[in-house]
Structures are given as C-alpha cells and as structure tokens.
Amino acid sequence: MSAFHLYVVRLHLDRIRKSRREVFETLRERRILVNLHYIPVHTQPYYRTQGFKDGDFPGAEAYYREVITLPLYSGLAESDQDRVITTLREIL
C-alpha cells in the first residue's frame, strides 16, 4: 500500500531567475499538471474577517510563493515521471 499524497518542490527563484508563475505556466503548457498547495491559512477569507493580514506570517507567505506541486499518484508510470523531471530541468 502506498501513501502517495503530494510531491511539493521549492523553487530557488533567486537562482533560476524566473517566477513561480512562469515555471507553473510553462509546465502546464507542456501538459505537466502541476498544482499549488499550502495556501497560508491566515490569507483565507474567514481569517481575513478575523483581522489577519498579509505580512502576519512571513515565513508561510514566502514558502507559498516558492512552491509548486508535481503530479504524484499510484498509477504514474515511470516514463511519465521521467518526462516530468526532464521537463522541469529544462525549464529551470
């Protein structure tokens, strides 16, 4: 039994000189279905109404700006894994 859930990678934006959006959109254009996860809780609408605002948790906000989630599921073929890796390397 597998516990596959998420495969989150943190981008060193200062090194690659691209934005997360650029990497995300380029991967999507190449049919790699990346996603975004771990939106900081304090930025959710309910918590905004409770007085939380941008800047309250800078570490969580920085982390969110730098991560993307790569495809991961039990049926992901090794050849598809290789394509994801190769494509991400090309983009970076």
C-alpha positions in Angstrom: 0.0 0.0 0.0 1.3 3.4 -0.9 0.9 6.7 0.9 1.3 8.9 -2.2 -0.2 12.3 -1.5 1.7 15.3 -2.7 5.2 16.0 -4.1 6.0 19.6 -3.4 9.1 21.2 -4.7 10.5 24.5 -3.5 12.0 26.7 -6.3 15.0 28.8 -5.7 13.6 31.8 -7.5 16.7 33.9 -7.0 18.8 31.2 -8.7 16.6 30.4 -11.6 15.6 34.0 -12.3 12.0 33.0 -13.1 8.8 33.5 -11.2 6.8 30.6 -9.8 4.1 31.6 -12.2 6.4 31.3 -15.2 7.5 27.8 -14.1 4.0 26.8 -13.3 2.5 28.0 -16.6 5.3 26.6 -18.7 4.9 23.2 -17.1 1.1 23.4 -17.7 1.7 24.4 -21.4 3.8 21.2 -21.7 0.9 19.2 -20.3 2.5 18.6 -16.8 -0.4 19.1 -14.5 1.3 20.9 -11.6 -0.7 22.5 -8.8 -0.4 24.8 -5.9 -0.9 23.8 -2.3 -0.5 25.0 1.2 -2.0 28.5 0.8 -1.3 30.2 4.2 -4.3 29.8 6.4 -4.3 33.4 7.5 -4.9 34.5 3.9 -8.2 32.6 3.7 -11.4 34.7 3.6 -12.6 33.7 7.1 -9.3 34.6 8.7 -9.2 37.9 6.9 -12.5 38.7 8.6 -10.8 37.9 11.9 -8.2 40.6 11.3 -5.3 38.6 9.9 -3.5 40.2 7.0 -0.6 39.8 4.6 2.7 40.0 6.5 1.4 38.4 9.7 3.3 35.2 8.9 6.1 36.0 6.5 7.7 32.5 6.6 4.4 30.9 5.5 3.9 33.5 2.8 7.5 33.1 1.5 7.1 29.3 1.4 3.8 29.6 -0.6 5.4 32.0 -3.1 8.2 29.4 -3.9 6.5 26.0 -4.1 4.7 24.0 -6.8 3.2 20.5 -6.5 4.3 18.0 -9.1 2.0 15.2 -10.3 2.0 12.2 -8.0 -0.3 9.2 -7.9 0.0 5.5 -7.8 -0.6 5.0 -11.5 2.0 7.4 -12.6 4.2 5.5 -15.0 8.0 5.7 -14.7 8.2 7.1 -18.2 5.8 9.9 -17.1 8.0 10.5 -14.0 11.0 10.9 -16.3 9.1 13.3 -18.5 8.1 15.5 -15.5 11.7 15.5 -14.3 13.2 16.2 -17.7 10.7 19.0 -18.4 11.2 20.7 -15.1 15.0 20.6 -15.5 14.7 22.1 -19.0 12.5 24.9 -17.6 14.8 25.6 -14.7 
